[in-house]
Amino acid sequence: MTNSAPLQYVSTRGAAPALDFGDVLLTGLATDGGLYVPAEWPPLPDTARAADLSYAELARAVMYPFVEGVIASDDFGRLVADAYATFHHEEVIPFREIGPDHWLMELFWGPTLAFKDVALQLVGRLFDHELTARSERRTIVGATSGDTGSAAIAACRDRPCLDVFILFPEGRVSEVQRRQMTTVDAANVHCVEIRGTFDDCQDLVKAMFGDESFRSEQQLGAVNSINWARVMAQVVYYVWAGRRFGELEKPVSFSVPTGNFGNVFAGEVARRMGVPVGQFIVASNRNDILTQFFGDGSMTIGEVHPTLSPSMDIQVSSNLERLLFELLGRDGVAMAEFMARFRGEGHVGLEAEQFALTSEHWTGASVDDAGTSATIARYYADQGYLLDPHTAVGVQAAERCRRDTGVPLITLATAHPAKFPDAVEAATGVRPELPPHLADLHTRAERYVTLDNDLATVSRYVAENR
């Protein structure tokens, strides 16, 4: 422990107790069903503005206000350095120019080739550190639409304080995504294919966490983006881009392909800490509940449609609740009522004055499969560069929705094209190759079970196999 009083975290629904970072890390979802956020947003520390910081050094500076008083500075610096030493690019997160003042931020150089590694390589180490200090264990239960699962497994495999159960939807992740989960030979890793959609998987996880008796007996922990530590780690790359293109003084804009909204909400946290953001373009595929929300302030639960960008095949974006909490004036009671109405009626909307708060910074756009494929084909033909389908959604949304051509625009490249070889090959005629550390992925043995979308069945499996 350090001597500073730790930052407190509060639930978006107002009824759960305030916690410090260590307890928030291990708790995940608040006991009232809400998501934890800091009681106040700390300003960007002066150390984050120092010249010539490496990515790991910047990460330590940006995140330390969120953990100070719980994790000693030297310990935190070591955890951060270890996490980013696993990346396969010397810059950790490099940039590539793809048009006038339009850049890709390549977030896929981690062990599993997706942006989730940026957070989860650190989160796995944070869990290990905190649980070891407490002489405790946790059962990690998570749902994935494709990338979170493999990144969580890579971060948590063989860690003595953790058991890991990852739920994924049958037939709705790419073969590469599935094999990155199911071919991991570690005794503490359990992959569960669910006969249903990602939203079904996510609902099962939330229901297990919502059962306080089961949650306590099984010592559940979460690595999905409902866990604040995930969002915290993603804040750093917005600061990284803000330093590179605006020196944290001039505005920069971002286009973010997103399903569960955690990736783009991290940008909002960076903005609240002091990064001058001109515009957030929230890019969705055919599953366009977020486009609807940023169009008129309403949300309607609809059918989940399979697309070429499966990690975004989501209709209920959990992390949107964190933004809604801010739009509702941090009123936990109002937030709880809003979400209860949404779940009960399947439709809800903001009041006009609340929705107006989104207009300055937020834009939503939806890109269908035809537009995704066309964008992949065009960038390969013009630049010889292969976009994965999710990044292609972000790129086309950026081209359509950009407000100010004088402001640098950064599109987040969220996955390596080799994670989605069928979609990329169909668009370009070129099948992207896996990097060397995954070259034998298709010959490795798989280990997973397939279960019905039934809470009792899945809960029993977790209890019997942890």
C-alpha positions, 0 to 999 in steps of 0.5 A, a space after each residue: 500500500 502507498 500512503 495516499 488515500 485511494 481514489 474511490 469508485 461508485 456504481 452507475 446505479 447508486 446502490 452499491 458501496 463505494 470501493 477502492 481500485 483493488 476491490 473494483 478490480 476483483 468485483 467487476 460488476 457492482 452488486 446493484 447491477 451497475 458499473 463502477 466509475 471513479 467518483 471523480 475524474 483525475 486530471 492528466 498528470 504532468 508526467 504524461 506530458 514529459 518528452 520522449 516517453 515510451 508507451 509503457 512509461 506513458 501508461 504508467 503515468 496516465 493510469 497511476 492516479 486510478 490505482 494510487 493508494 492501492 498499488 505501490 508506484 514501483 510495483 505498478 511500473 513493473 506490471 505495466 512494463 511486463 505487460 507491454 513487453 509481450 507486444 511484437 512491435 517496438 512502439 507497442 502501438 504504431 501509426 500508419 497514414 492512410 489519407 490526408 490527416 487520417 491515420 490508423 492506430 494499430 492496436 493489434 500487435 499483442 499476443 492474440 492480434 487484437 486491441 483487447 491485448 492492450 488492456 488484458 495483458 495488464 489486467 491479468 497481471 493486476 489480478 495476479 498481483 492483488 490476489 497474491 497480496 490477499 492470498 485469494 483465488 478468483 474464478 474469471 467468467 467472461 463472455 466474448 464476441 470474438 476477441 476478448 476471450 482469447 485475450 483474456 485467456 492469454 493474459 490469465 493462463 497458468 496463473 495460480 490464483 485464477 480459473 478462467 471460463 470463457 463463453 462464446 456464441 456457437 458459429 458466430 466467431 471466426 475459426 481463428 478467433 475460436 482456435 485462439 481460445 480452444 487450443 490453449 492447453 492450460 489446466 485453468 482455462 475452460 472454453 464454453 460454446 453457447 448455443 445462442 448469440 453473444 448477447 445470450 452469453 453476456 446475459 448468462 455472465 451478468 446473471 451469474 454475477 447477479 446471483 449473490 450467493 453463486 457469485 460469493 461461493 464461486 469467487 467470481 471475477 470479470 475481465 470483460 469490459 464491465 471491469 473498470 481496469 479494462 477501460 482504464 488501460 485503454 485510456 492510454 492509447 488515446 493519450 498516446 495519439 493525442 501526444 503524437 498528433 496534437 501534443 495534448 494541446 490541439 484537438 484530435 478526432 477518433 473513429 472507433 469500431 465498437 460493439 460493447 462501447 468500452 473501447 470508445 468510452 475509454 476515449 471519453 475518459 481521456 477527454 475528461 482527463 484533458 485530451 482535447 478531442 474534437 469528435 468521436 465517430 462511433 462505428 457500428 455494423 448492421 447491429 446499429 443500436 449505437 447509431 440509433 442512439 447517437 442519431 436521436 437519443 433512443 435505444 431499441 433492442 433488436 435482433 442480433 444479425 451475423 456480419 463480417 465483423 462478428 466482434 461487433 454483433 451486439 445489440 446491448 452495449 454494456 459500457 454505454 451505461 457509463 456514458 449515460 451515467 454522465 448524461 444523467 448527471 451521475 444520478 444513480 437512481 435515475 440510471 437504475 430506472 432508465 436501465 430497468 425501463 430499457 430491459 423491461 420495455 425493450 425501448 428507452 430514450 433520453 430527454 432532449 436536454 440530455 441528448 443535446 449533451 452528445 451533439 458536440 463530440 459524438 457521431 454514430 455511423 453504421 456500415 453494412 457488409 457490402 460497405 465493409 468488403 468494398 472498403 477492404 478491397 479499395 484500400 488493398 487496391 490503392 495502398 496494398 494494405 489489408 484491413 480487417 473487417 472491423 477496422 474497415 467499418 471504422 475507416 468507412 465511418 470516418 470517411 463519411 462522418 468526419 467534420 473537420 478536415 483540419 483536425 487529425 483523425 485517428 481510426 482505431 485498427 482493432 484487429 489483425 486481418 489474419 483473424 478474419 482471413 475469409 472476409 479479407 480473402 473474399 474482398 481482395 483475393 489475398 489470404 492474410 497469413 498469421 504471424 510466426 507465433 501463431 503459424 501452427 494454430 490450425 493444427 493444434 488440438 481444440 478443447 471446449 464444451 458446447 452447452 445450451 443457453 441455460 443459466 442452470 446448466 452453465 452455472 453447474 458447469 462452472 461450479 463443477 470445473 473450477 
